[in-house]
Amino acid sequence: MSKYLVTSALPYANGPIHLGHLAGAYLPADVFVRFRKINRDDVVFICGSDEHGVPITIRAEKDCVTPRDVVNKYHLEFKKTFQNLGIEFDNFSGTSRPKHYEISQKFFRDLNKNGHISVHTEKQFYDESKKRFLPDRYVEGICPHCGYDKARGDQCDKCGKLLDPMDLIQPKSVLSGEKPLIKETKHWYLKLQDFEEKLKTWISSKKNWKYNVKNFVLGWIGTEGLKERAITRDLNWGIPVPLEEAAGKVLYVWFDAPIGYISSTVEWGENLGKPDRWKDYWLDPETKLVHFIGKDNIPFHAIIWPAMLMGQNTPYILPYDIPANEYLTLEGEKLSTSQNWAVWADEYLASFPPDPLRYFLAANAPESKDSDFSWKAFQTRNNEELANILGNFVNRTLTFVQNNLGGIIPEGKYGQEENKIFAALEEKIKNIVECFASYKVREATQLLMDIARIGNKYFDETKPWVLKKENPDKLSTVMNICVNILRMLSVTMYPIIPFSAQKLWKMIGETGSIMEEKWDSLSGKRVKAGQKLGALEILFTKYEDKLIQEQIDRLLDKSKRKEASMEEEGKKSVTIEEFKKFDLRVAEILEASPLEKSNKLLKLKVKVGEQEKQILAGIKAFYQPEELIGKKVIIINNLEPAKLMGELSEGMVLAASNDDKSKVIVLSPVSDIESGAKVS
């Protein structure tokens, strides 16, 4: 038996959970934990709300409530969402609790005493009327890249570019609307470079880490080396820096958030009435600490967090594994909460049960590359696999036993042929166990469905409806084997689709929880002959096109309304100097092809004078690629390159559209002119 401490990234308490969050950090962790608990390992599953930082204070001011009100609202929503989805944490805490403050301040003090923190004076925007410094998100202005006049100091919601507050044109304070001053302020920095060699040695020792994690981290360190990173902010919502000279400063949210794993474990022990129980995990070198995260969190969990742990006087364990996942896209496009291009978990649960979503996200897990959620693909997975394969085998087997054998599981007489069937099934289960142990949820899901296929094939080939008349003794063995396949299925289903698995467990007449079983028991334990079936029910229903189309329409409608709102906000007069920043050129399209992952984008190769470049254009619905080849269009030539769907786009094709965007036409010169000609 091994000891595991498993965590999922703390969800940020300023908005609900969407499918991208579930696919990256929560479902894979829950699957792993359920597997480990059936394996009789000692496992504690920890999480909690990430409750500090600027977005929360901005949301509070916008809603005319306190940050505490915002945090409490989303903390409760998170707990409800996770419960309804079957994500079962042993403790779900929050980072604005007294115990977390105490532990976080000790982290700072230890790092400071050990010489790993420095102080720097820097320039920052200051709101004179409010008498306070402004963190990046408290500054808005005109984006220097796209001209959007509601760009935040850290990022533009319209073009997606990362920003520094000092880059904004006509910056203003979110608090007062006034132009901020630039003043000097002190901040405390974590000297990551102190841990560089130790981190390299530690990371290099991780032989079984996922390729995308280990190589990303070593590359991140090797390219630029580690540098100091600010760990304090000028803010009134957060953990006070425990120094007299740091009055008014709080710990940066990224610094205190991972400490929440420890404080949540401490809270778990206290809730058990064993306040020192946390030490059995965090201070035991035999504990395997596993962090489930999305790939955007890799630097924090694989570099910064281990450095923080290394700098403590308390001998905390370091992460054993960090199985970070790639991104989940939505209908071929990147998820965007600011554009409302997302499917929220609570919206999904209002129309569908949890298991079909859990199954889809497991079967399409973004383990080594980005994967996509589309409503049509969700419908296909549910109808053709859950309903037609797994659900069909369950229904036909148990209905036959109920209707023809009095609902009593018959005795089976196993010979060489029957033992061969069980051996094949046990090999599948062995492979599934190996997949679960190595975080390969996607492959485990495929193997699970293979067992259901074997069951259906066996049912078809043995023809129990014929055996009922011609060979009752053989019928008993056949149906006994079919029910035993269902028993195996119910246990192997449990980590992925636990609600359906437990229902099936009761339908075959088993009592108690599947958690009482063990993986190795599946190779010998059988359903008892004479056992009576429980109440039968349909495990999976098919979803009609109308229901799925309603979800697609809702998604598109939400996104269009948000986009229209942002476009309206972005309408403003521009100066001639601002217009001159755009280098508009005539370009000739040399090649055009659809971008397979996207419903909107075409990939274009264009010639601009002597230069050739690639541009992604959202005109797939309005043009066939072949009709664009040779066409001359107008482009923004100096747009900062960006990656979309993994492809580089080095400009923008200009186009005109009607109000509802049902018609889009690319702009072209009226008369022929050479490519590269300047538009002015």
N, C-alpha and C positions, 0 to 999 in steps of 0.2 A: 504494500500500500504506500502510495506517494502522497506528499503533502503539497497542496496547491493554494496559492492566493491569487485569485483571478479578478481583474478589474476591467471595466469598460470606461472609455473616456467620459469625463463628467459633462453632461449636456448643459449648454449655456442657458441660464434662466431668463431669457428675454424673448422667447418665442417657442412654438410647439415643435414636436419631433416630426421629421419627414422621412421618407423612405430611404434617402441617402444615408441618414444617420443610422437607421436600422441595419442596412446592408453592410455598413463599414465597421461598426463597433459593438452593436448590441445583440443582434441575432447570432453572429458567429460565436460570441462569448457564451451566450446562453446554451447553444448547442454543445459547446465544449464542456461546460459545467455539468449539464445533464448527463453527458457521456461519462465523465469522470465519476460522478456520484453513483451511477449504475455500476461502474468499475470498482466501487467500494473504496475509492481514494478519499483522503481527507481534504475537502475543498471548501473554501470560503469565497463567496462571490460578492464583490464590493463595488459600490458606485455612489453617486450623489449629485446634487445640483451644483454647478459652478455659478456662484452667486455675487461676484464682485465685478467691477469694471465699468467703463464708460457707457457701453450700450444700455446697460440696466439703468444708469442714472438718467440718460437721455429719455428712455422710455417712460421713466417715472415722471419727469418734468413735463413731457408731452401729455401724459394722461392725468396730470395734476394729482399724483399720488406719491407715496414715499418709495424709495428703492426696496424697502422691506415688503411693501404691498406687492410689488412686481415679482419679487423673489418667491413670496409665499404662493402667489397665484400659479406660477409656472412649476414650482416644486410639486404642488398637488396634482397639476395636470400631468406631469411626467410620471408620477407614481401610478395614476389611474391608467395612463396609456400603456405603461410597461406591464401592469397587472393584466389588462385586457388582451395584451399580445402574448402573455405567458412568459415574459422575461422576468425570471424569479431571482432577484438579488437577495443575499442573506442580510444585507443592510444597505439602505439607500438614505444617505445623509445629505448635508449641505455645508457649504464653506463659510456661512455667516454665523456659525454657532461658536459659543465661547471656547469649547475644547479645541476647535480648529484654529482659532485666534492664538491660543496658548502655544500650540505645537508649531505653528507657522512663525511666530516671533522667536521661538527657540531655534528654529532653523536659521533665521537671520543672524541671531546672536552668535551661534557656533561658527558660521561662515565668517563673520566679522572678526571674532576673537582669533580665528585661525589664519587671518590675513588674506582671505579670498574676496574681500570687498573693497572697492575704491570709491572715491567721491570726485565728481566732476561738476564744474559750473558750465551751464549751457544756456543758449538763448531759446526762449519760448514765448508764444503769444500770451498776452495778459489782457483781461477785460478790466479796464479802469473803473467803470461804473459798478461792476460786481465785486471788485477787489479780489480777483482770483485768477490764477493761471489756468490756461485752457488746454486740456489734453486734445489730441489730434481730432477726435470726433466732435469736439465742441467748437470747431472752426469750419465754416462753410464758405464757398466761393465759386468762382468760375473755373471749370476744369481746363488746364492748359492744353489738353489734348483734343477734346471734342467740343468745348464751349458750353457744356451743361452748367447751369448757374446754381445748382444745388449740390455740387460735389462736396463730399466730406474731406476732412483733412487727412484721412488715411486711404481713401479710395473713392473713385467716381462710380456711382451706381449705374450710370448710363453706358460708359464705355468699358468699365471694369478695370481701368488702370490703377495701380497702386500709387499713392501720392504721399508727399511730405507736406505738412500744413504750409510751409514757407513757399511751396510751388504754386499755391492757389492765386488766381487773379482776383483782385478786389475781395480779400478775405474779410469775413465778419464773424462776430461772436454769435453762437447759437443762443446764448443766454440773453443778450441785450440787443442784438442786431447791429451793434456798433463795430467800427473798425478797431481791431485790437492793437495794442502796443506790443513792442518786442522788448522783453526784459530778461535779465539773467536770473537763473534759479539753480539750485543744487540738486543733484540726484546721485543715488548710490548704485554702483554697478557690480555685477558678479564677474570676477576675473576667470572666465572660462579657460583661458590659456594656461592657468595653473594646473588644469587637469588633462591637458591635451595628450600627453604621452601615456598616462594611465588609462585614459579612455581608449586610445588606439590599441593598446595591449588587450584590454578587456573585450572590446568589440571583435578583434581578430580571433579571440578564443572561441567565439560563438560559431561553431561549425554547422549547426542545424538551423540558423536563422534564415528566414526567407531572403532570396536573392535581392529583391527590390529594397529591402530594409538595410541589409548589411552593406551593400555596394553604395547605396545612396548616402549613408552616414559616413563611411570611409572617404567617399568622394567629397562630401561636404567639408570634412576636416582637412583633407589633403589639398583641396584647391586653394583655399584662402587661409587655412589655419583658424584656430579659435580666437575670438576677440571678446573684449568686455561687452556685457549686455546690461542695460538699465533694468533695475528691479524695483524702482520706486516711481510713484506718480504724484502729481499735485491733484488730489481728489478728496472729497469728503465722504466717500462710500468705499470702505475697504478696511484692511487690517493696518492699524497704525504702526509705522516703523518704530521699533523699540529703542529710540535714541532721543535724548533731550534736544539735540540740535536739529532733529528732523521733524519738528512740530508741523502738523499740517500735511505731512507726507504719508502715503499708504503704500503697502506692497503691491507691486504690479500683479495683475490678475494671473498672468501666466506663471508667476513664481509661486503663488500660494495654491493654485488649482491642484497640481499633482500631490501636494501634501494632504489634500483631501482624501487620498487613498488610505493614508495612515489614520487620520482623524476619524474616518468612517469605520475603520477596523476597531479603533479604540471604543467608539460608540457601540459597536456590535458586542464587544466584550462586556461593556457596562450593562447593556440591555439583558445580557445573560446572567447578570449578577456576578460576573467574573472579570473585574476591571483590569487584571493583568493578562488576560487571555490573548490579547493582541501580540504580546511579546513572543508567544509560541509560534508565531508566523513571521513577523517582521524582524525578529532577532535570531531566528533559527536558520543556519546556513543550508539546511536540508530543504527548506521551503522553496518551491518553484513559483516565482512571481511572474505572472503572465499578464501583459497589458494588451488589450484589444483596442485598436484605434484605426482611424483613417489615415491615409498616407500624408495628409497635411500636418499631422501631429508627430511625424517621425523624429524631426530634430529635437522637439521638446522631450520626448520620452526616451530617446536613445542617446542623447548627448547632454542636454541641460539638466534633466532630472537626475540621471546617474551622477553628474558632477555635484549637484546639490547634496545627494546622499553621501558621496565620497568626502565631502567637506564637513560632515557632522561628527560630533564626539560620540554619539550613540551609534553602535555598530549595525546599522540597518543593512538588510540584504539588498543586492542589486537585481534588476530585472533578469529573469531567466530567459524569457522570450518575449518578443514584441511582434506578433503576427499581424502587421499592418495590412489593410486592404486598400485596393485602388478605389476609384470613384464609381458611383452609379449614375448614369445619365438617365434622362427622362425623355422618352419619345425621340431619341437620337440627339438631344440637345443637353448641354450642361445645366444641371440644377441651379436655379437662381432664386433665392428667397426674396431678394429685392425686387425682382421682376414678377414675383408670384408664380414662377415656373417650378412648381413643386406639388407633390401629392403628400398631404399631411396625414399622419397616422390616424388622428381622430376622425378625419373625413373618411378615410378608408373604412374604419371600423363602424361607421354609421350605416354602411351599405353591405359589408361583407364580414364573414367570420375571420378569425385570425389565421387559421392554419393554411388556407390557400395562399396568403401572402408570405407566410413563413416558408412554405414549400417553394414558391417562385423565387424568393430572394436566395434561398439555399441552392436551388438548381442553377441559378445564374449568379452565384457569388463572385464579386470582383476580386478574386484572390491574387491573381498575377497581372491582370489587365482590367481596364475599365469594362463594365458591362452595362446593359441598358434595361430599363423598365419601360414597357409599353403596355397599354391596356389590352391591345389585341393579343400580344404574346402572353399576358397574364390569363386571358380567356382561354387560349389554346392549351397552356399548361394545365389549367384547372380541368377543362372539359376532356382533353384527350389523354391525360395521364392520371390525375387524381380520380376523376369520375369513370372514365372508360377502362382504365387498366386496374388501378388499385381498388377503387370503389366497386367495380364490377366483380372482381374476384371475391371480395368480402360478401357482397350481396348474394351472388349465385351460390356460394358455398353454404352460408348460414341459412339462407332461405330453403335450400334443398334439405338440410338437416332438420329444419323446423317442420317442413311440410311432409317429409317422407320418413323421418326417423324419430318423430315425436319430440324433436328438440333435444334429444339425448345424444351426446358424442359417443359413437360406436367404438368398439375395441378394434385395434389394428394388429394384424399378423404380419410382421416384417420378415421378408426374405432378402435375398441378394439384391433384387431389383429395387425394393423400397429403401434399403440401406444406402444404395448408390445415390438415390434422390436426396436423402438427408445429408450425405457427404458433400454433394454439390452445393446444397444450401448453406452448410456450415462453412464451406470455403468462402462463399460470398460474405457471410457474416464476419469471418476473420478479416477479409479485405476492408469491410466497412469499419471495423474496429481500428484498423491501421490508419484509415483515412481520418477518422475522428481524432485520433491521437496526434496526427500531424496537421490538423486544421484544414484538411481537404474536404470541406463540407460539400462542395459541388460534386465531387466524384462519389462521395458517400451517398448523396441523393440519387445519383444515377444507378448505383448498385442496389439501393433500396427498391427502386422501381423494377429492376431486373428480377428481384425475388418475386414480385407480384406477377411479372410476365411468366416466370417459371410456373407459378401456381395456376394461372389461366391456361397455359399450354397443357399442363398435366390434367386439368379438369376436362379440357376439350378432347384429349387423346383417350382418356379412360372412359368417357361417356357414361357418367353415373346414371343418367336416365335410362340407358339400355341395361346396365348392370342390375338395376332395381328389379327387372323382370327375369334376366337370364342368369345372374350370379350374385345373389344377396351377400354371400360371404366376402367376395371380392369388393362389393360395394362398401361394406363396413370398413375395410382397410383403406380404400380410396378416400372416403370421407374423413376418416381419422387423420390421414396424411394431410388433407386439405386444411383441416382445422389446425393441425400442428404448424403448418406453414403460416397460418394467420397468427398463431401465437408468436412465432419468430418475428413476423412482420410488426406486431404491436410493440415489441421491445425495441427493434431497430428503428421504428418510426419515431419513438418517443423523444429523442433529442431534437428532431426537426419539426414534427407536427404533434406536439404532446396532447392536445385536446382530443384529436381523432384517435391517437394511440390508446389513450385511457378508455375512450368509448368502446373501441374494439376489444380491449382487454375484458371489459365487463360483458360485452356481447357474447364472448366465447365461454362465459361462465366463471372467469377468474375473479378473485376478490382482492381487496387491498390495492396498493399502488404498484405500478410497474417499477418504481424506485426500489422496491424490495427484491427485485430480481438481480441477477448478475450475468454479465456477458458470457462467462464460461458455462453457465447453466444451460445456455441455449444449445450446447452441443450434445446434451443428454437428456434434459428434462422434457417430458412430454405432457400433453393434456391428459387428464385422468379419464379413462373410459367410464361412461356412465354419468359424467358431469353434465348438468343441464345448462343449456344456453340461457343467457340473460335476455332482456328485452332487445329486440332488433330495431335498428333505425338506419336511415340512409346517411352514410358518412359525408358524401360530397354531392352537391347538386350542380348541374350545368348552368352556366350563365348565358342568357340570350344576348343577341347582338344589340337589342335595344338598351339593355342595362349598361353594357360596355360603352355604347355610343354616348349615353348620358354622361359618363365619367369623362370621356374625351372632350365633349362639348363644354363641360364645366371647367376643365383645365384650360382650354383655349380661351374661354370667356374671361376667366380670372386674369390670365396673362395679358389679354388685349386691353382690359380695363386699366390694368396697371401701366401698360405701355402708353396708352392714350393719356393717362394722368401725367406721366413723366414728360411726354411730348408737349403737353400744354404748359407744364412748368418751365420747359426749356425754351419756349418762344420768347425772344427778347431782341432788342436792337443790338447790333454789333458795330464796332468802329471799323474804319477802313484798315487800321493797323491790325486789328484782330483777323479780318478777312485775309490780309496779305500773308498770314501765317500758313494758309493752305496752298500747297503746290499742286494746282489742278493741271493735268496733262491729258493729251489724247493718247490712247493705248490701243494696240491691235491685238485681238484675241487669237492666239496661235493654236491653243488646244483647250478643250472643255470636256469635263467628265463629271458624272455624279459622285458625290461623296457618300459612300455606302452607308455609313452610320447615321447620316443626317437626312431628315425629311425636307430640309429647306435649302441646303448648300450645294452649289456646284463648285468644282475646283477648276480654276482657269489659269492657263499659262499665257501671260501677256507680254508684248514687246513695247517698251517705252523708249523711243530713240534707239540707242545701241544696247540698252539694258533689257534683260528678261527677268520677270519675277512671277511669283505665284500669288493669286488672290482668291479667297473664298467669298462667294457672292450668294446671298440668300434669295435666289431667283429660280430655284429648281422647279417650283410649281408653275412657272410662267414661260420657261424656255426649254426646248430640247437642246442638248449639248451641241449637236451638229449644226443647228441654225445660227449658233454664235460664232463659229470658227470663221475667221476673216473679218469679223465685224469690228469697227472702230468705236470705242466707247470713251467716256470721260471718267477719269479716276482721280482720287486723292493720292498723290504719289509719295507724300512725306508722312503718311500715317505710321505711327510706331508699330512695328511688326508684332503680331500676337499669334498664339497657338489656339486653334479651335478644333475640337475633336481630334487632337493629336497632330493636326496639320498646320503648317505655317501659312499665315496670310500677311502679305507685305503691302497692302494698300486697300482701297475701297472703291468699288464701282458705283458711280452715282446713278440713281434711278428715280423715276417719278411714279406716284401711285395715287389712286382715288382714295376717298375718305375711309372706306371699309377695307382697303387693300385687296380688293378682289381683282384688281388689274394693276400690273406693275410693268413699266417700260424702262429699259436702260437708256441713258442719255447718250446720244451720238451726235457728231458734227453734221450739219446740214449738207455741206459739200465735203468732198474728199480732201484730206490734209494729212501730211506725214505723221506717223506715230512719234510721240515725244513733243509735239507742238504744245506750247503753253497756253492755258486758258486764263484770260484776265478780263 
